[in-house]
Amino acid sequence: MSEMAMAKAAPEKEVDTALLVTRKNPRGIPEVVFIDDVVQFLARLGVEEVETPIGAFNELYSKYKLMESNMDKAKQSMKDKVPEIERSLELVRHLQERQDKEETVKTNYSLADTVFAKAELKCDGRVCIWLGASVMVEYTYKEALELLERNLATALEKKKTTQEDLEFLRNQSITVEVNMARLYNYDVLRRRKAEEAKKRKEEAKSAA
């Protein structure tokens, strides 16, 4: 096999994925480039065929979709967590108010899924809070309020940034889809033009 034939058979180099993205958002999620000019883009990558960059974009697309799935789960977690913290805050404030008035609190508590019992609570200034991982800690009302208010602020901020990241990821996925479509359409048009040029050349040769 000649050197020229071997060169043609050699696979194109892999695309540097750093060339597919630009800056990152505040949480470190990369922003994908938008292909304005396919020819210039391929030249910047150092490739001629579109298969390699399409494959690289497809891999990036899968990563974006995985991150989006994880963000969706985090969003749902925050959606459940915020009301829970707000209810806990409301309860501690209610206990503190009853303590100031030297009153007790009557409540129903669960013994089983469908079994409840009545109880009368003395507001003694202390309350136990679940911290997660089967850990419960006793706090004063003041400490409990401070902790819950911090947790609520953190959860609300997390909810906000998660929504921002979700919107950012969806925009990146759309851009990747557009990029792959532009590369594919460019390749189809290029092959069509090459085929037409070949056909005209053969017709001219036959006419001669």
C-alpha positions in Angstrom: 0.0 0.0 0.0 1.4 3.4 -0.9 2.1 6.1 1.7 -0.7 8.2 0.3 -3.2 5.4 0.6 -2.0 4.7 4.2 -2.4 8.4 5.0 -6.0 8.3 3.8 -6.8 5.2 5.8 -5.3 6.7 9.0 -8.0 7.7 11.5 -8.4 11.3 12.3 -7.1 12.5 15.6 -9.4 12.8 18.6 -11.0 16.1 19.3 -9.7 18.1 22.2 -12.9 18.5 24.3 -11.6 21.8 25.6 -12.2 23.2 22.2 -15.9 22.3 22.4 -16.6 24.5 25.5 -15.9 28.1 26.5 -16.4 29.6 30.0 -18.0 27.9 33.0 -21.0 29.0 35.0 -20.5 29.9 38.7 -21.0 26.2 39.7 -18.4 25.0 37.1 -20.7 23.7 34.4 -19.0 24.3 31.0 -20.7 26.3 28.3 -20.6 24.7 24.9 -19.4 26.7 21.8 -21.9 27.6 19.1 -20.8 26.8 15.6 -21.1 29.9 13.5 -19.0 28.6 10.6 -18.5 24.9 10.2 -15.5 25.2 8.0 -13.7 27.4 10.4 -14.7 25.2 13.3 -13.3 22.1 11.7 -10.1 23.9 10.9 -9.8 25.0 14.5 -10.2 21.4 15.6 -7.7 20.2 13.0 -10.0 17.7 11.3 -11.7 17.5 7.9 -14.5 15.0 8.5 -17.5 15.7 10.7 -17.8 12.2 12.3 -15.2 12.9 15.0 -16.6 16.2 16.3 -20.1 14.8 16.1 -19.0 11.9 18.3 -17.4 14.4 20.7 -20.5 16.5 20.8 -22.6 13.4 21.4 -20.5 12.5 24.4 -20.8 16.0 25.7 -24.6 15.8 25.2 -24.7 12.6 27.3 -22.8 14.4 30.1 -25.2 17.3 30.0 -28.2 15.0 30.2 -26.7 13.1 33.1 -26.1 16.4 35.0 -29.6 17.5 34.2 -31.0 14.3 35.6 -29.0 14.8 38.8 -30.2 18.5 39.0 -33.8 17.4 38.6 -33.4 15.1 41.6 -31.7 17.9 43.6 -34.5 20.2 42.7 -37.1 17.8 43.9 -35.2 17.3 47.1 -35.1 21.1 47.7 -38.8 21.3 46.9 -39.6 18.8 49.7 -37.0 20.2 52.1 -38.0 23.8 52.2 -41.6 23.3 53.4 -40.3 20.8 56.0 -37.9 23.4 57.4 -40.6 26.1 57.3 -43.0 23.8 59.3 -40.3 23.2 61.9 -39.7 26.9 62.2 -43.4 27.5 62.7 -43.6 24.8 65.4 -40.6 26.1 67.4 -41.9 29.7 67.2 -45.3 28.4 68.5 -43.6 26.5 71.4 -41.6 29.7 72.2 -44.8 31.7 72.2 -46.5 29.3 74.5 -43.5 29.3 76.8 -43.7 33.1 77.1 -47.4 32.7 78.1 -46.6 29.8 80.4 -49.0 27.6 78.5 -48.9 24.0 77.5 -49.4 22.5 74.0 -51.9 19.8 73.2 -51.0 17.6 70.3 -51.6 14.3 68.6 -48.6 12.1 67.9 -48.2 9.0 65.7 -47.8 5.6 67.3 -48.3 3.7 64.0 -49.4 4.4 60.5 -53.0 4.8 61.5 -52.8 5.1 65.3 -52.5 8.4 67.1 -52.4 9.4 70.8 -53.0 12.7 72.5 -50.4 14.4 74.6 -49.9 17.6 76.5 -46.5 19.1 76.2 -44.8 21.4 78.7 -42.9 24.1 76.9 -39.6 24.0 78.9 -37.5 25.9 76.4 -35.8 22.9 74.8 -36.6 21.0 71.6 -35.0 18.1 69.7 -34.3 18.4 66.0 -33.4 15.7 63.5 -30.2 16.5 61.7 -30.3 13.5 59.4 -28.5 10.1 59.4 -30.5 9.1 62.4 -29.0 11.9 64.5 -31.2 14.0 66.8 -29.8 16.9 68.9 -31.4 18.9 71.7 -31.4 22.7 71.4 -32.8 25.7 73.2 -35.6 27.4 71.3 -33.3 30.2 70.4 -30.6 27.8 69.1 -33.2 25.8 67.2 -34.6 29.0 65.5 -31.1 30.1 64.5 -30.2 26.7 63.1 -33.5 26.3 61.2 -33.3 29.9 59.8 -29.7 29.2 58.5 -30.9 25.9 57.0 -33.8 27.6 55.4 -31.6 30.3 53.9 -29.2 27.6 52.6 -32.0 25.5 51.1 -33.6 28.5 49.4 -30.3 29.5 47.9 -29.7 25.9 46.8 -33.1 25.8 45.2 -32.4 29.0 43.3 -29.0 27.9 42.0 -30.3 24.5 41.1 -33.1 26.0 39.0 -30.5 28.3 37.3 -28.2 25.4 36.6 -31.1 23.3 35.2 -32.0 26.1 32.7 -28.3 26.5 31.8 -28.0 22.8 31.2 -31.1 22.7 29.0 -29.7 25.6 26.9 -26.4 23.8 26.5 -28.2 20.6 25.4 -30.1 22.6 22.8 -26.9 24.2 21.5 -25.2 20.8 21.2 -28.2 19.5 19.2 -28.0 22.5 16.9 -24.2 22.1 16.5 -24.6 18.4 15.5 -27.3 19.2 13.1 -25.2 21.9 11.4 -22.2 19.5 11.1 -24.5 16.8 9.7 -26.1 19.2 7.2 -22.7 20.6 6.2 -21.5 17.1 5.5 -24.6 16.1 3.4 -24.2 19.3 1.3 -20.5 18.8 0.9 -21.0 15.2 -0.3 -23.8 16.2 -2.6 -21.6 18.9 -4.2 -18.7 16.5 -4.5 -21.0 13.9 -6.2 -22.3 16.6 -8.6 -18.8 17.7 -9.5 -17.8 14.1 -10.1 -20.8 13.6 -12.3 -20.1 16.8 -14.4 -16.5 15.7 -14.8 -17.6 12.3 -16.1 -20.2 13.9 -18.4 -17.5 16.3 -19.8 -15.1 13.4 -20.3 -17.8 11.4 -22.1 -18.7 14.4 -24.4 -15.0 14.8 -25.3 
